[in-house]
Amino acid sequence: MALITTKEMFAKALVSDYAVGAFNVNNMEIIQGIVDAAKEENAPLILQVSAGARKYARPAYLTKLVEAAIIDTGLDIALHLDHGEDFDICKKCVDDGFTSVMIDGSKHEFEENIKMTKQVVEYAHAHGVAVEAELGKLAGIEDDVNVDARSATFTVPEEAAEFVEKTGVDSLAIAIGTSHGAYKFKGEPYLDFERLKEIHKLIPDTPLVLHGASTVLPEFVSKCNKYGGNIPGAQGVPEEMIREAAKYGICKVNIDTDLRLAMTAEVRKFIAENPAEFDPRKYLAPARDAIKAMVQHKIRNVLNASNMR
């Protein structure tokens, strides 16, 4: 099997009302947990690398770990750059063998975002690589992405249609109410489904992407806090909202915070219950199992996985 692009994945998802999980990776255990889950569930899979992950693990290590996962599992996997900030980083990832890159020009003015995205599209397409862009801003903090809630703006449907036409981008991340990090909503969770429906109506053939889509399951927050954590009031996107979004063009759902919570909760638990243990393998093994269980839960219960087959 091999590294593949997201094009075929999204083409199937677009007409079948399911979404493909795009899971952020940082080390070997996270990658192993994710791919083992995808293999058992026979689900399409995107592994994505953020700027923070590139700094932490270094690009060559992550690329080789993903290659090892393909050899080990026999899966077809799309390797995606998450939130590329400029042309240079996108070009570097294309040259390094990524099959999909995201150029995030959402912090720039509309015309500048178009210009940046078009430049990446032209280079990536010439090398057979798919491109995701973002229009609108998501609030919250994740790795190098930091947008104050007052600066967050929802995607304008008419601008989305114009943006796709002028750039030729393969998929579009939109802002309809999600945010990065573990604190997505202060009050009742809300996604602007009417806005989503209008965007999908205007660009029905364009796969849409939902960033900041972790559900922040309360049991994992509670487990973290029980064993010494301090993350009160964390709240994510309800699972039923993500399932509903998949009916209106959302083909890719980004998940990172939930993986972090699952892994950290298990590490905290093990160390608290085994204070004399200092072998990292002893706590990273159950953490890897927690990642696998979380990803299986997402595939089965959040991404409309029954429609994938």
RAPEFEN-V861577 format. One record per backbone hydrogen bond with DSSP energy under -0.5 kcal/mol. CO is the residue of the C=O (numbers start at 1). NH is the residue of the N-H. E is the energy in kcal/mol with one decimal. If there is no record, write none. Layout:
# RAPEFEN-V861577
co=CO nh=NH e=E
co=CO nh=NH e=E
This chain:
# RAPEFEN-V861577
co=2 nh=77 e=-1.6
co=6 nh=10 e=-2.8
co=7 nh=11 e=-2.2
co=8 nh=12 e=-1.8
co=9 nh=13 e=-2.2
co=10 nh=14 e=-2.7
co=11 nh=15 e=-0.7
co=12 nh=15 e=-0.6
co=13 nh=16 e=-1.2
co=13 nh=17 e=-0.9
co=13 nh=18 e=-1.0
co=20 nh=253 e=-2.4
co=21 nh=23 e=-0.6
co=21 nh=46 e=-1.7
co=22 nh=255 e=-2.7
co=23 nh=48 e=-2.4
co=27 nh=31 e=-1.9
co=28 nh=32 e=-2.9
co=29 nh=33 e=-2.4
co=30 nh=34 e=-2.2
co=31 nh=35 e=-2.6
co=32 nh=36 e=-2.3
co=33 nh=37 e=-1.5
co=34 nh=38 e=-2.3
co=35 nh=39 e=-2.3
co=36 nh=40 e=-2.0
co=37 nh=41 e=-2.1
co=38 nh=42 e=-0.9
co=38 nh=43 e=-2.0
co=39 nh=42 e=-0.6
co=45 nh=78 e=-2.1
co=46 nh=23 e=-2.4
co=46 nh=48 e=-0.5
co=47 nh=80 e=-2.7
co=48 nh=25 e=-2.2
co=49 nh=82 e=-2.8
co=50 nh=54 e=-2.1
co=51 nh=55 e=-1.9
co=52 nh=56 e=-2.2
co=53 nh=57 e=-2.8
co=53 nh=58 e=-0.7
co=54 nh=58 e=-1.1
co=58 nh=61 e=-0.7
co=58 nh=62 e=-1.8
co=59 nh=63 e=-2.6
co=60 nh=64 e=-2.1
co=61 nh=65 e=-2.3
co=62 nh=66 e=-2.2
co=63 nh=67 e=-2.2
co=64 nh=68 e=-2.3
co=65 nh=69 e=-2.0
co=66 nh=70 e=-1.9
co=67 nh=71 e=-2.0
co=68 nh=72 e=-2.6
co=69 nh=73 e=-2.4
co=70 nh=74 e=-2.5
co=75 nh=77 e=-0.5
co=77 nh=4 e=-2.1
co=77 nh=79 e=-0.5
co=78 nh=47 e=-2.6
co=78 nh=80 e=-0.6
co=79 nh=99 e=-1.5
co=79 nh=100 e=-1.5
co=80 nh=49 e=-2.7
co=80 nh=82 e=-0.6
co=81 nh=83 e=-0.5
co=81 nh=102 e=-1.0
co=84 nh=104 e=-3.3
co=86 nh=90 e=-1.6
co=87 nh=91 e=-3.0
co=88 nh=92 e=-2.4
co=89 nh=93 e=-1.9
co=90 nh=94 e=-2.3
co=91 nh=95 e=-2.8
co=92 nh=96 e=-1.4
co=93 nh=98 e=-2.6
co=94 nh=97 e=-1.4
co=99 nh=130 e=-1.9
co=100 nh=81 e=-1.8
co=101 nh=103 e=-0.5
co=101 nh=132 e=-2.7
co=102 nh=84 e=-2.0
co=102 nh=104 e=-0.6
co=103 nh=105 e=-1.0
co=103 nh=134 e=-0.7
co=105 nh=108 e=-1.8
co=109 nh=113 e=-2.7
co=110 nh=114 e=-2.1
co=111 nh=115 e=-2.2
co=112 nh=116 e=-2.7
co=113 nh=117 e=-2.5
co=114 nh=118 e=-2.7
co=115 nh=119 e=-1.8
co=116 nh=120 e=-1.9
co=117 nh=121 e=-2.8
co=118 nh=122 e=-2.4
co=119 nh=123 e=-1.7
co=120 nh=124 e=-3.2
co=121 nh=125 e=-2.8
co=122 nh=126 e=-1.2
co=123 nh=127 e=-0.6
co=124 nh=127 e=-1.4
co=124 nh=129 e=-2.7
co=125 nh=128 e=-1.5
co=130 nh=101 e=-2.2
co=131 nh=170 e=-1.4
co=131 nh=171 e=-1.5
co=132 nh=103 e=-2.5
co=133 nh=173 e=-3.5
co=135 nh=175 e=-0.8
co=139 nh=180 e=-2.5
co=140 nh=147 e=-2.3
co=142 nh=145 e=-2.6
co=144 nh=146 e=-0.6
co=145 nh=142 e=-2.5
co=147 nh=140 e=-2.3
co=148 nh=151 e=-1.6
co=148 nh=152 e=-0.7
co=149 nh=152 e=-0.7
co=153 nh=137 e=-2.1
co=155 nh=157 e=-0.6
co=156 nh=160 e=-2.1
co=157 nh=161 e=-1.9
co=158 nh=162 e=-2.0
co=159 nh=163 e=-2.9
co=160 nh=164 e=-2.3
co=161 nh=165 e=-2.0
co=162 nh=166 e=-2.3
co=163 nh=167 e=-1.8
co=164 nh=168 e=-2.3
co=170 nh=207 e=-0.7
co=171 nh=133 e=-1.8
co=172 nh=209 e=-2.4
co=173 nh=135 e=-2.3
co=174 nh=176 e=-0.6
co=175 nh=155 e=-2.1
co=176 nh=192 e=-2.9
co=178 nh=139 e=-0.6
co=180 nh=141 e=-0.6
co=182 nh=184 e=-0.6
co=182 nh=235 e=-1.7
co=191 nh=193 e=-1.7
co=192 nh=196 e=-2.0
co=193 nh=197 e=-2.8
co=194 nh=198 e=-1.9
co=195 nh=199 e=-2.5
co=196 nh=200 e=-2.6
co=197 nh=201 e=-2.1
co=198 nh=202 e=-1.9
co=199 nh=203 e=-2.2
co=201 nh=204 e=-0.5
co=203 nh=206 e=-1.7
co=205 nh=207 e=-0.6
co=207 nh=172 e=-2.2
co=208 nh=251 e=-2.8
co=208 nh=252 e=-1.4
co=209 nh=174 e=-1.9
co=209 nh=211 e=-0.7
co=210 nh=254 e=-2.4
co=212 nh=179 e=-0.8
co=214 nh=237 e=-2.2
co=215 nh=236 e=-0.9
co=217 nh=220 e=-1.3
co=217 nh=221 e=-1.5
co=218 nh=222 e=-2.8
co=219 nh=223 e=-1.8
co=220 nh=224 e=-2.3
co=221 nh=225 e=-2.4
co=222 nh=226 e=-2.6
co=223 nh=227 e=-1.6
co=224 nh=229 e=-2.8
co=225 nh=228 e=-1.4
co=231 nh=234 e=-0.9
co=235 nh=184 e=-2.6
co=235 nh=185 e=-0.6
co=236 nh=238 e=-0.5
co=238 nh=241 e=-1.0
co=238 nh=242 e=-1.3
co=239 nh=243 e=-2.2
co=240 nh=244 e=-1.9
co=241 nh=245 e=-2.2
co=242 nh=246 e=-1.5
co=244 nh=247 e=-1.6
co=245 nh=248 e=-1.9
co=245 nh=250 e=-1.4
co=246 nh=249 e=-0.6
co=249 nh=208 e=-2.9
co=249 nh=251 e=-0.8
co=251 nh=20 e=-3.4
co=252 nh=210 e=-2.8
co=252 nh=254 e=-0.5
co=253 nh=22 e=-2.7
co=254 nh=213 e=-1.3
co=255 nh=24 e=-1.8
co=256 nh=259 e=-0.6
co=256 nh=260 e=-2.0
co=257 nh=261 e=-2.6
co=258 nh=262 e=-2.3
co=259 nh=263 e=-2.4
co=260 nh=264 e=-2.7
co=261 nh=265 e=-2.5
co=262 nh=266 e=-1.5
co=263 nh=267 e=-2.2
co=264 nh=268 e=-2.8
co=265 nh=269 e=-2.2
co=266 nh=270 e=-2.4
co=267 nh=271 e=-2.4
co=268 nh=272 e=-2.4
co=269 nh=273 e=-2.2
co=270 nh=274 e=-1.6
co=274 nh=277 e=-1.8
co=278 nh=280 e=-0.7
co=279 nh=282 e=-1.8
co=279 nh=283 e=-0.7
co=280 nh=283 e=-0.5
co=280 nh=284 e=-2.4
co=281 nh=285 e=-1.7
co=282 nh=286 e=-0.6
co=283 nh=287 e=-1.2
co=284 nh=288 e=-2.3
co=285 nh=289 e=-1.9
co=286 nh=290 e=-2.0
co=287 nh=291 e=-1.9
co=288 nh=292 e=-2.2
co=289 nh=293 e=-2.5
co=290 nh=294 e=-2.3
co=291 nh=295 e=-2.6
co=292 nh=296 e=-2.5
co=293 nh=297 e=-2.2
co=294 nh=298 e=-2.2
co=295 nh=299 e=-2.6
co=296 nh=300 e=-2.5
co=297 nh=301 e=-2.8
co=298 nh=302 e=-2.1
co=298 nh=303 e=-2.1
co=299 nh=305 e=-1.0
co=303 nh=19 e=-1.6
co=304 nh=307 e=-2.2
co=305 nh=308 e=-1.9
